[in-house]
């Protein structure tokens, strides 16, 4: 049974939200690994060109 317009829109929003969470997790892992490699979060932030906000 095909999705209606409303169901399709909800499905698309849900997929985008999950994808955003996945990207956030990957980014967090990248920061964590960089902090391990650099020895501190401050140096990781410098390496990744992030502000301390």
MIDOSE-1310 file (N, C-alpha, C; in nm, 2 decimals, decimal comma, always signed):
residues 53
xxxx	+0,08/-0,12/+0,00/+0,00/+0,00/+0,00/+0,09/+0,12/+0,00; +0,07/+0,21/-0,10/+0,16/+0,33/-0,10/+0,12/+0,43/+0,01; +0,22/+0,51/+0,04/+0,20/+0,61/+0,15/+0,12/+0,73/+0,10; +0,04/+0,79/+0,18/-0,03/+0,91/+0,15/+0,07/+1,03/+0,15
xxxx	+0,03/+1,15/+0,11/+0,12/+1,26/+0,12/+0,17/+1,30/+0,26; +0,07/+1,29/+0,35/+0,11/+1,32/+0,49/+0,20/+1,21/+0,55; +0,17/+1,09/+0,52/+0,26/+0,98/+0,57/+0,40/+0,99/+0,51; +0,41/+1,03/+0,38/+0,53/+1,04/+0,32/+0,61/+1,16/+0,38
xxxx	+0,55/+1,27/+0,41/+0,61/+1,38/+0,47/+0,67/+1,35/+0,61; +0,58/+1,28/+0,69/+0,63/+1,23/+0,82/+0,75/+1,14/+0,81; +0,74/+1,05/+0,72/+0,85/+0,95/+0,69/+0,98/+1,03/+0,66; +0,97/+1,13/+0,57/+1,09/+1,20/+0,53/+1,15/+1,28/+0,64
xxxx	+1,06/+1,34/+0,72/+1,11/+1,42/+0,84/+1,18/+1,33/+0,94; +1,12/+1,21/+0,96/+1,18/+1,11/+1,05/+1,32/+1,07/+1,00; +1,33/+1,04/+0,87/+1,46/+1,00/+0,81/+1,56/+1,11/+0,83; +1,52/+1,23/+0,80/+1,62/+1,34/+0,81/+1,66/+1,36/+0,96
xxxx	+1,57/+1,35/+1,05/+1,61/+1,36/+1,20/+1,71/+1,25/+1,23; +1,68/+1,13/+1,19/+1,77/+1,02/+1,22/+1,91/+1,04/+1,16; +1,91/+1,09/+1,04/+2,03/+1,11/+0,97/+2,11/+1,22/+1,04; +2,04/+1,33/+1,09/+2,11/+1,43/+1,17/+2,17/+1,38/+1,29
xxxx	+2,11/+1,28/+1,36/+2,16/+1,22/+1,48/+2,28/+1,14/+1,45; +2,28/+1,07/+1,33/+2,40/+0,99/+1,29/+2,52/+1,08/+1,27; +2,49/+1,19/+1,20/+2,60/+1,28/+1,17/+2,66/+1,34/+1,30; +2,57/+1,38/+1,39/+2,62/+1,43/+1,52/+2,70/+1,33/+1,59
xxxx	+2,66/+1,20/+1,59/+2,74/+1,10/+1,65/+2,88/+1,08/+1,59; +2,88/+1,08/+1,46/+3,01/+1,07/+1,38/+3,10/+1,19/+1,42; +3,04/+1,30/+1,42/+3,12/+1,42/+1,45/+3,17/+1,41/+1,60; +3,09/+1,37/+1,69/+3,13/+1,35/+1,83/+3,25/+1,25/+1,84
xxxx	+3,24/+1,14/+1,76/+3,35/+1,04/+1,76/+3,48/+1,10/+1,71; +3,46/+1,18/+1,60/+3,58/+1,25/+1,54/+3,65/+1,34/+1,65; +3,57/+1,42/+1,72/+3,62/+1,51/+1,82/+3,69/+1,42/+1,93; +3,63/+1,31/+1,97/+3,68/+1,23/+2,08/+3,82/+1,17/+2,03
xxxx	+3,82/+1,12/+1,92/+3,95/+1,05/+1,87/+4,06/+1,16/+1,85; +4,02/+1,28/+1,80/+4,12/+1,39/+1,79/+4,17/+1,43/+1,93; +4,08/+1,43/+2,02/+4,13/+1,47/+2,16/+4,22/+1,37/+2,21; +4,20/+1,24/+2,19/+4,29/+1,13/+2,23/+4,43/+1,15/+2,16
xxxx	+4,42/+1,18/+2,03/+4,55/+1,19/+1,96/+4,62/+1,32/+2,00; +4,55/+1,42/+2,02/+4,62/+1,55/+2,06/+4,65/+1,56/+2,21; +4,59/+1,48/+2,29/+4,62/+1,49/+2,43/+4,53/+1,58/+2,51; +4,44/+1,66/+2,45/+4,35/+1,74/+2,52/+4,24/+1,79/+2,43
xxxx	+4,13/+1,83/+2,50/+4,02/+1,88/+2,42/+4,05/+2,02/+2,36; +4,13/+2,10/+2,43/+4,17/+2,23/+2,38/+4,25/+2,22/+2,25; +4,35/+2,12/+2,25/+4,43/+2,11/+2,12/+4,34/+2,04/+2,01; +4,25/+1,96/+2,05/+4,16/+1,90/+1,95/+4,07/+2,01/+1,89
xxxx	+4,03/+2,10/+1,97/+3,95/+2,21/+1,91/+4,03/+2,30/+1,82; +4,16/+2,32/+1,85/+4,25/+2,39/+1,76/+4,27/+2,32/+1,63; +4,29/+2,19/+1,64/+4,32/+2,10/+1,53/+4,19/+2,10/+1,43; +4,07/+2,09/+1,50/+3,95/+2,09/+1,42/+3,89/+2,22/+1,38
xxxx	+3,97/+2,33/+1,43/+3,93/+2,47/+1,40/+3,79/+2,49/+1,45; +3,77/+2,46/+1,58/+3,64/+2,48/+1,65/+3,65/+2,59/+1,75; +3,55/+2,66/+1,78/+3,55/+2,76/+1,88/+3,51/+2,69/+2,01; +3,55/+2,75/+2,13/+3,51/+2,69/+2,25/+3,37/+2,71/+2,30
x	+3,28/+2,75/+2,21/+3,14/+2,78/+2,25/+3,08/+2,66/+2,31
